[in-house]
Amino acid sequence: MSAPSTPAPRGSAIWAGSLLVATVVATVLAVVVGSAAVAYEAGDPGALVRWGIPVVTAVHDVAAALTVGFLLVGAFLVPETTRTRRRLLASRAASLAGSVWILTLLLLVVLTFADLAGVPIGQEGFWTQLVSVVWNLQILRMNIISAVVVLVVVMACAGSDSKAVLAWGFFGSWLALLPLALTGHSAAALDHMTGVNALGVHLLAATAWVGGLAALAVMHRGLGPHLAPALRRYSSVAAWCFAGVLGSGVVLAWTNIAAWDNLRSRYGLLLLVKVVLGLLLGVFGWWQRRTFVRKVDEGGRAPFARFVLGELLVMGAAFGVGAAISRTPPPTNVLVEVPSSMVYALSGYPDPGAPPSGAWLTSWNVDWLWLAVALVAVGVYLRWALRLRARGDRSSVLRTISWVVGWAAFVYFTSGAPGVYGKVSFSWHMIEHMGVAMIVPLFLVPGAPITLALRALPARTDKTLGPRELILASVHSRYLRVVANPAVAAALFFFSMALFYYSPLFELSMSTHTGHVLMMIHFLLSGYVFVWVLIGVDPGPKRWPPLALLVVLFVTISFHAFFGVILTESTTLLAGGFFGWLDLPWVPDPLADQHKGGEIAWGVGEAPTLVLAVTVAVQWMRSDDRETRRRDRRADRDGDAELEAYNAHLAALGRTQDQG
């Protein structure tokens, strides 16, 4: 049966069109102010390329925001009780915007290559050269990867009215934004790690913020009485997005300005304009939450429409200025000379030097991505705990302390001495690995965050996918039933580690920022799941008997120790293309450092294993004690009917034998 047609409401295109026009106009004006399209002294690709890159970038940003926004609204904000054609409209609008997004990515590949090569588009041999280098140049390769991800999202979501499909599409569209952070303006800064992390957060938050409002504006006429709850939910999303945009924007601004005097430059002027627009949008959001949601609740439409149109125009202006900034030369005194050391060339990080005395406490290089993740995790957890206490429910103080200590340990292992020296030394890297994968989960899992979330988060009655519904769907998913099987979790914990270190993935994770981030995510998640299936109290798949869990634990740790022994006796340097070329004065023998790392992998596992074994045994005894008390209570209620029935059965057997 074909899906019902989903014509867009009359005049709905004005909202997306207003955003696009405001963005393009602001881009052109900002390019003029920032002199971002002046002819090059040498290797000039022509005005088409110089103007085309910022303008196409502006259209790209709008298309990406609309794709993300329509998927956000369709998956998480539109109630099930509205007509199905509302979600169909969201999916088809997202597919249309995604198609434009793909087109702009491909156009940027062509324009960027012309800009890098310094030749006009269409010059003899242009297309042949482009094809030959398109995958070798990172900035072009990232655009291609993003285009492929968006294409998958578009094909999956086109014409679908499934909330689950749109939700996966939303996260997929966010995923498509991340490769662009690697090639953004701040990614070229000396502090590569900070620039990439901040730009990634900036892109995710800005697209959800702007796109969500634009999608609601397009769809608001068909939502009827459900517009007010959708707006309230969007306001919560917008508040988080504003915090993400503001925080990442401050980091990006300081990365690219570095001194207050540089605000007087053309680059600094555009940056100030963008900051003012961002703050103005924050005021708009606050006003929306305080005033217009109430008016919509009362049945008002016109005030909402006029207000949203003004907000979208300001958002478009901010997008346009951002597109122009990406092409505006920063102040000359910010341009630093990239270190010529082999360490920076291979890892992207300056040489930290030999660890001084007391490095365990004094050596720090704050990783703002993981610090932000830890602060958000702790802040949300504390908010949930306070919400329970405010309504008179109990909230475990010990669980709260365990959760906070776990994230504090995670920050230390990623930003303290293990994180500083683990980027260039195998032994320090192994300390970081063991800390994140084996020590941190010992504190996070007893915090029981899923149990707390399910108690604190309100349930949605209109069948939308809220945070609580997403958690429940994940906990009871088929995927988790497989992954949370103790045997599977143990295999992922150990064998994925062995496969990782003895494959090119290890060298890739040490030499690229993306690989390093994915490595840390894998270490944390695999360790968390392994500890969770052993001692976790959160709801999930059916738990194995304690004796079977102890067997799994000791078998896994035995393999882990065996892995450490292999490292201590190895004669082949892992990631030889990385560690073999670093030439660190304080690590004269990389193979000996690898042997030391094997000893660390072998030794560090003993204490966590003991803690896990004792915890499983204690839970076993408590379980037996609870079962005994339960049976005693039942015996008191029914006069020990179970024992009487058993004795009667034995007596009957005896009489049968006597008669035989």
C-alpha positions in Angstrom: 0.0 0.0 0.0 1.5 3.3 -1.0 2.0 6.0 1.6 -0.4 8.9 1.7 0.6 12.0 -0.1 2.1 14.7 2.0 1.8 18.1 0.5 3.5 20.8 2.4 1.3 23.4 3.9 0.8 26.5 1.8 3.5 29.1 2.5 5.6 26.7 4.4 8.5 27.1 2.0 8.9 30.7 3.2 10.5 29.6 6.4 13.3 27.5 4.9 13.6 30.1 2.1 14.0 33.0 4.6 16.7 31.1 6.4 18.6 30.4 3.1 18.3 34.0 1.8 19.4 35.5 5.1 22.4 33.1 5.1 23.5 33.9 1.6 23.0 37.7 2.0 25.0 37.7 5.2 27.7 35.6 3.6 28.2 38.0 0.7 28.3 41.0 3.1 30.7 39.4 5.5 33.0 38.3 2.6 33.1 41.9 1.4 33.9 43.1 5.0 36.5 40.4 5.6 38.1 40.8 2.1 37.7 37.0 1.8 37.4 36.9 -2.0 40.1 39.2 -3.2 42.3 37.9 -6.0 45.4 36.0 -5.1 48.8 37.4 -5.9 49.8 34.0 -7.4 47.8 30.9 -8.4 44.5 32.7 -8.5 41.7 30.2 -9.4 39.3 33.0 -10.5 36.3 34.8 -9.0 34.0 31.9 -9.5 36.1 29.8 -7.0 36.8 32.6 -4.6 33.2 33.6 -4.3 31.8 30.1 -4.8 33.4 28.5 -1.8 31.9 30.8 0.9 28.5 30.9 -0.9 28.3 27.1 -1.4 29.5 26.7 2.2 26.6 28.8 3.3 24.1 26.8 1.3 25.7 23.6 2.6 25.3 24.8 6.2 21.6 25.5 5.7 20.9 22.2 4.0 22.7 20.3 6.7 20.8 22.1 9.4 17.5 21.4 7.7 18.3 17.8 7.3 19.2 17.4 10.9 16.2 19.6 12.1 13.5 17.7 10.2 14.9 14.4 11.4 15.0 15.7 15.0 11.4 16.9 14.8 10.1 13.8 13.1 11.8 11.4 15.4 11.6 13.0 18.8 9.2 16.0 18.9 6.1 15.1 16.7 3.6 13.0 18.8 2.3 9.7 17.6 -1.2 11.1 17.9 -0.7 13.6 15.1 -1.5 12.5 11.6 1.0 10.2 10.0 1.6 12.6 7.2 3.4 15.0 9.6 6.2 12.5 10.0 6.1 11.7 6.3 6.5 15.4 5.6 9.5 15.5 8.0 11.2 12.5 6.3 10.6 13.8 2.8 11.7 17.3 3.7 14.8 15.8 5.3 15.5 13.8 2.2 15.2 16.8 0.0 17.5 18.9 2.2 19.9 16.0 2.4 20.0 15.8 -1.4 21.0 19.5 -1.5 23.6 18.8 1.2 25.2 16.1 -0.9 25.2 18.4 -4.0 27.0 21.1 -2.0 29.6 18.7 -0.7 30.4 17.6 -4.2 30.6 21.2 -5.4 32.9 22.0 -2.5 35.2 19.1 -3.6 35.5 20.7 -7.0 35.9 24.3 -5.8 38.3 23.4 -3.0 40.6 21.5 -5.4 40.6 24.4 -7.8 41.5 26.7 -4.9 44.3 24.4 -3.7 45.7 23.9 -7.2 45.4 27.5 -8.1 43.7 26.9 -11.4 40.3 27.8 -12.8 37.6 25.1 -13.1 37.6 23.5 -16.5 41.2 24.2 -17.4 42.8 21.5 -19.5 43.6 18.5 -17.4 41.6 19.8 -14.4 39.2 16.9 -14.0 41.9 14.3 -14.5 44.0 15.8 -11.8 41.0 16.1 -9.5 40.1 12.4 -9.8 43.8 11.4 -9.2 44.1 13.3 -5.9 40.5 13.4 -4.6 41.1 10.6 -2.0 44.7 11.6 -1.1 43.9 15.1 0.1 42.2 15.0 3.5 40.0 18.0 3.0 38.5 16.4 -0.2 38.4 12.9 1.3 36.4 14.2 4.3 33.8 15.8 2.0 33.4 12.6 0.1 33.0 10.6 3.3 30.3 13.0 4.6 28.5 12.8 1.2 28.4 9.0 1.4 27.0 9.1 5.0 24.3 11.6 4.0 23.4 9.5 1.0 22.8 6.5 3.2 20.6 8.7 5.5 18.6 10.1 2.6 18.0 6.6 1.1 16.9 5.2 4.5 14.6 8.0 5.5 12.9 8.9 2.2 9.2 8.4 2.6 9.5 6.6 6.0 7.1 7.4 8.8 8.9 5.2 11.4 10.2 7.0 14.4 13.0 4.5 14.8 14.2 5.1 11.2 14.1 8.8 11.6 16.0 8.6 14.9 18.8 6.6 13.3 18.7 9.1 10.4 19.2 11.9 12.9 22.2 10.4 14.5 23.6 9.4 11.0 23.2 13.0 9.9 25.1 14.2 12.9 27.8 11.6 12.1 28.1 13.1 8.6 29.1 16.4 10.2 32.1 15.1 12.2 34.5 14.6 9.3 34.1 18.3 8.4 35.5 19.3 11.8 38.8 17.7 10.8 39.1 20.2 7.9 37.6 23.3 9.5 39.4 26.6 10.0 40.4 25.8 13.6 41.6 22.3 12.7 44.7 23.9 11.1 45.6 25.6 14.4 48.7 24.5 16.4 46.3 23.1 19.1 44.8 20.7 16.6 43.0 18.7 19.3 41.2 21.6 20.8 40.2 23.1 17.5 38.8 19.8 16.1 36.9 19.0 19.3 35.4 22.5 19.6 34.4 22.7 15.9 32.8 19.2 16.1 30.6 20.3 19.1 29.9 23.6 17.4 28.6 21.9 14.2 26.4 19.4 16.1 24.8 22.0 18.3 24.3 24.6 15.7 22.6 22.3 13.2 20.2 20.9 15.7 19.4 24.3 17.1 18.8 26.1 13.8 17.4 23.1 11.9 15.0 22.2 14.6 13.4 25.6 14.7 13.2 25.8 10.9 11.5 22.4 10.8 9.0 23.3 13.4 8.2 26.5 11.5 7.5 24.6 8.3 5.4 22.0 10.1 3.6 24.2 12.7 0.3 24.6 10.9 -0.3 20.9 10.8 0.6 20.2 14.5 -2.5 21.8 15.9 -2.8 21.3 19.7 0.5 19.4 19.7 2.5 22.5 18.7 2.9 23.7 22.3 4.4 20.4 23.7 6.6 20.2 20.6 7.9 23.7 21.3 8.5 23.0 24.9 10.6 19.9 23.9 12.4 21.9 21.3 13.2 24.6 23.9 15.0 22.1 26.1 17.0 20.9 23.1 17.7 24.5 22.1 19.0 25.3 25.6 21.5 22.4 25.4 22.5 23.5 21.9 23.0 27.1 23.0 25.3 25.9 25.8 27.2 23.8 23.3 27.5 26.6 20.7 28.5 29.2 23.3 31.1 27.0 25.0 32.6 25.7 21.8 32.4 29.2 20.2 34.5 30.6 23.1 37.2 27.9 22.6 37.2 28.4 18.8 37.4 32.2 19.2 40.4 32.1 21.5 42.1 29.4 19.4 41.9 31.7 16.3 42.4 35.1 18.0 44.8 34.4 20.9 45.0 38.1 21.9 42.4 40.8 22.6 44.1 43.3 20.3 43.3 41.0 17.3 39.6 41.7 17.7 40.4 45.0 15.8 41.2 43.0 12.7 38.7 42.2 10.0 38.6 38.6 11.2 38.1 39.9 14.8 35.2 42.2 13.7 33.4 39.3 12.0 33.9 37.2 15.0 32.4 39.9 17.3 29.4 40.1 15.0 28.9 36.4 15.2 29.2 36.5 19.0 26.6 39.3 19.2 24.2 37.3 16.9 24.7 34.2 19.1 23.9 36.1 22.3 20.9 37.6 20.6 19.7 34.1 19.7 20.1 33.2 23.3 17.8 36.0 24.3 15.3 34.9 21.6 15.3 31.4 23.1 14.7 32.6 26.6 11.9 34.8 25.4 10.4 31.9 23.5 10.4 29.7 26.5 8.9 32.4 28.8 6.3 33.9 26.5 5.5 32.3 23.2 5.0 28.8 24.4 2.3 30.1 26.7 0.7 32.0 23.9 0.6 29.0 21.6 -0.9 27.0 24.5 -3.7 29.6 24.5 -4.3 29.1 20.8 -2.2 32.0 19.4 -0.5 31.5 16.0 0.4 34.9 14.5 2.8 36.0 17.3 4.6 32.7 17.1 5.0 33.0 13.3 6.4 36.5 13.4 8.7 35.7 16.2 10.1 32.6 14.6 10.6 34.4 11.3 12.8 37.0 13.1 14.8 34.3 14.9 15.4 32.4 11.7 16.7 35.6 10.0 19.2 36.1 12.8 20.2 32.4 12.7 20.8 32.8 8.9 22.9 35.9 9.5 25.0 33.9 12.0 25.4 31.1 9.6 26.5 33.5 6.8 29.0 35.2 9.0 30.4 31.8 10.0 30.8 30.8 6.4 32.6 34.0 5.6 34.9 33.6 8.6 36.0 30.2 7.4 37.5 32.1 4.3 38.8 35.2 6.1 42.5 35.3 6.9 43.1 35.4 10.6 45.4 38.0 12.2 49.0 37.5 11.1 50.4 37.3 14.6 48.1 34.3 15.3 49.7 32.3 12.5 52.3 30.2 14.4 55.1 28.2 12.9 54.3 24.5 13.0 56.9 22.6 15.0 59.3 20.8 12.7 59.8 17.9 15.1 59.0 14.3 14.1 56.7 14.0 17.1 54.3 16.7 15.8 54.5 15.4 12.3 53.4 11.9 13.4 51.0 12.6 16.2 49.8 16.1 15.7 50.9 17.0 19.3 54.0 18.9 20.4 56.7 16.8 22.2 55.8 16.9 25.9 59.4 16.2 26.9 60.7 13.7 29.4 58.3 13.2 32.4 59.7 15.3 35.3 59.8 14.2 38.9 56.2 14.1 40.2 54.8 14.0 36.7 51.9 11.8 38.0 50.5 14.9 39.7 52.0 17.9 37.9 51.8 17.0 34.2 48.4 18.1 32.7 47.1 18.9 29.3 43.4 19.4 29.5 41.4 17.5 26.8 38.4 19.8 26.6 36.3 17.1 24.8 36.5 14.6 27.6 36.4 17.2 30.3 33.1 18.5 28.9 31.7 14.9 28.6 32.6 14.2 32.2 31.1 17.5 33.5 27.9 16.9 31.5 27.7 13.3 32.8 28.2 14.4 36.4 25.9 17.4 36.1 23.0 15.4 34.6 23.4 12.7 37.2 23.3 15.2 40.1 20.3 16.9 38.6 18.4 13.5 38.4 19.4 12.7 42.0 18.2 16.1 43.3 14.9 15.6 41.3 14.3 12.4 43.2 15.1 14.0 46.6 12.8 16.9 45.8 9.8 14.6 45.3 10.7 12.6 48.5 12.3 9.6 46.9 15.6 8.1 48.1 18.8 8.6 46.1 21.9 6.7 47.1 24.7 8.9 48.2 27.2 6.1 47.7 26.2 5.6 44.1 26.5 9.3 43.5 30.0 9.4 45.0 31.0 6.4 42.9 29.7 8.1 39.7 31.6 11.3 40.4 34.8 9.6 41.3 34.6 7.5 38.1 34.4 10.5 35.9 37.1 12.3 37.9 39.4 9.3 37.3 38.4 9.4 33.6 39.5 13.1 33.4 42.8 12.2 35.0 43.6 9.4 32.7 42.8 11.5 29.6 44.1 14.9 30.7 46.7 14.0 33.4 50.1 12.4 33.0 48.8 9.2 31.3 47.0 11.3 28.6 50.0 13.7 28.2 52.7 11.0 27.7 50.4 8.3 26.4 50.3 10.0 23.0 53.9 9.3 22.3 55.0 6.5 24.7 53.7 2.9 24.6 54.1 2.3 28.4 52.2 5.5 29.3 49.6 4.7 26.7 49.0 1.3 28.4 48.5 3.1 31.7 45.9 5.3 30.0 44.3 2.2 28.4 44.1 0.2 31.6 42.8 3.2 33.6 40.0 3.9 31.1 39.0 0.3 30.4 39.5 -1.3 33.8 39.6 1.2 36.6 37.1 3.9 35.5 34.2 1.4 34.9 34.7 0.0 38.5 33.3 3.3 39.7 30.9 4.2 36.9 28.9 0.9 36.9 28.0 0.9 40.6 26.6 4.4 40.0 23.7 2.7 38.3 22.9 5.6 35.9 20.2 3.7 34.0 18.2 3.0 37.1 18.5 6.6 38.2 17.5 7.9 34.8 14.4 5.6 34.6 13.3 6.8 38.0 14.0 10.5 37.4 13.0 11.0 33.8 9.3 11.6 33.0 7.5 9.1 30.7 5.9 10.5 27.6 2.3 9.6 27.1 2.0 10.6 23.4 4.3 7.9 22.1 7.2 10.1 21.2 10.8 9.1 21.7 11.9 11.0 24.7 15.1 10.3 26.7 13.4 7.7 28.9 11.9 5.9 26.0 15.3 5.8 24.2 16.9 4.4 27.3 14.2 1.7 27.6 14.4 0.8 23.9 18.2 0.5 24.2 18.1 -1.6 27.4 15.6 -4.1 25.9 17.0 -4.1 22.3 18.2 -7.3 20.6 21.6 -5.7 20.1 22.1 -5.3 23.8 20.9 -8.8 24.5 23.8 -10.0 22.3 26.4 -7.6 23.5 25.5 -7.9 27.2 25.8 -11.7 27.1 28.8 -12.2 29.5 30.6 -14.4 27.0 30.2 -11.9 24.2 31.1 -9.0 26.5 34.3 -10.8 27.6 35.2 -11.6 24.1 34.7 -8.0 23.0 36.8 -6.8 26.0 39.8 -9.1 25.3 39.8 -10.1 21.6 38.9 -6.7 20.3 41.9 -5.4 22.3 44.2 -8.0 20.9 42.9 -7.4 17.4 43.3 -3.6 17.8 46.9 -3.7 18.9 48.0 -6.3 16.2 46.3 -4.5 13.3 46.9 -1.1 11.5 44.1 0.3 13.7 46.6 0.9 16.6 48.9 3.0 14.5 46.0 4.9 13.0 44.7 5.7 16.5 48.1 7.1 17.5 48.6 9.2 14.4 45.1 10.7 13.8 42.9 12.6 16.1 39.7 10.8 15.0 41.4 7.4 15.6 42.4 8.5 19.0 38.9 9.6 20.0 37.4 6.4 18.7 40.0 4.4 20.6 39.1 6.1 23.9 35.4 5.5 23.2 36.0 1.8 22.6 38.1 1.4 25.7 35.5 3.0 27.9 32.5 1.2 26.4 34.0 -2.2 26.2 35.3 -1.9 29.8 31.9 -0.6 31.0 29.9 -3.4 29.4 32.3 -6.0 30.7 32.0 -4.7 34.3 28.3 -4.2 34.0 27.5 -7.8 33.0 29.5 -8.9 36.1 28.4 -6.6 38.9 25.9 -4.1 37.3 22.6 -3.5 39.1 20.9 -1.6 36.2 18.1 -3.3 34.3 19.1 -5.3 31.2 19.3 -8.8 29.8 18.9 -11.7 32.3 21.9 -12.1 34.4 24.0 -15.3 34.5 24.4 -17.3 37.8 27.3 -15.9 39.9 29.4 -19.0 39.5 29.2 -18.7 35.7 30.2 -15.0 36.0 33.2 -15.9 38.1 34.3 -18.4 35.5 34.0 -15.8 32.8 35.9 -13.2 34.8 38.9 -15.5 35.6 39.0 -16.8 32.0 39.0 -13.3 30.6 41.6 -12.0 33.0 43.8 -15.0 32.3 43.7 -14.2 28.6 44.4 -10.6 29.5 47.5 -11.5 31.5 48.6 -13.8 28.7 48.4 -10.8 26.4 50.6 -8.8 28.7 53.2 -11.7 28.8 53.3 -11.7 25.0 54.0 -8.0 24.9 56.8 -8.4 27.4 58.5 -11.0 25.3 57.7 -9.6 21.8 60.5 -8.8 19.4 58.3 -6.9 16.9 57.5 -3.2 17.6 53.8 -2.6 17.4 52.8 0.5 15.3 56.4 0.5 14.1 55.6 3.3 11.6 54.7 5.5 14.6 56.8 4.5 17.6 59.8 3.5 15.4 60.1 7.0 14.0 59.4 9.3 17.0 63.0 9.3 18.1 62.3 10.5 21.6 65.4 11.2 23.7 63.7 10.0 26.8 62.5 6.7 25.1 65.8 5.5 23.6 64.5 1.9 23.0 60.9 1.8 21.9 60.8 -2.0 22.1 61.9 -1.9 25.7 59.2 0.6 26.4 56.7 -1.8 24.8 57.9 -4.5 27.1 57.3 -2.2 30.0 53.8 -1.6 28.7 53.2 -5.4 28.6 54.2 -5.6 32.3 51.7 -2.8 33.1 49.0 -4.6 31.2 49.8 -7.8 33.1 50.0 -6.2 36.5 47.3 -3.6 36.5 44.6 -6.2 35.9 45.1 -8.0 39.2 43.5 -5.4 41.5 40.4 -4.8 39.4 40.0 -8.6 39.1 40.1 -9.0 42.8 37.5 -6.2 43.3 35.2 -7.7 40.7 35.6 -11.2 42.1 34.8 -10.0 45.7 31.8 -8.0 44.4 30.4 -10.9 42.5 30.8 -13.1 45.6 29.1 -10.5 47.8 26.2 -10.2 45.4 26.0 -14.0 45.3 25.7 -14.2 49.1 23.2 -11.3 49.2 21.1 -13.0 46.6 21.1 -16.3 48.5 20.2 -14.4 51.7 17.3 -12.6 49.9 16.1 -15.9 48.5 16.2 -17.5 52.0 14.2 -14.7 53.5 11.7 -14.9 50.7 11.2 -18.6 51.3 10.9 -18.0 55.1 8.2 -15.4 54.5 6.3 -17.7 52.2 6.6 -20.6 54.7 5.1 -18.3 57.4 2.2 -17.5 55.2 1.3 -21.0 54.0 2.5 -23.1 57.0 5.5 -24.3 55.1 3.4 -26.0 52.5 6.3 -26.6 50.2 8.1 -28.7 52.8 5.0 -30.6 53.7 4.4 -31.4 50.1 7.9 -32.6 49.7 7.6 -34.8 52.8 4.3 -36.2 51.5 6.0 -37.0 48.2 8.8 -38.9 50.0 6.3 -40.8 52.1 4.4 -41.8 49.0 7.6 -43.1 47.4 8.3 -45.1 50.5 4.9 -46.7 50.5 5.3 -47.6 46.8 8.6 -49.3 47.4 7.1 -51.3 50.4 4.2 -52.5 48.3 6.6 -53.5 45.5 
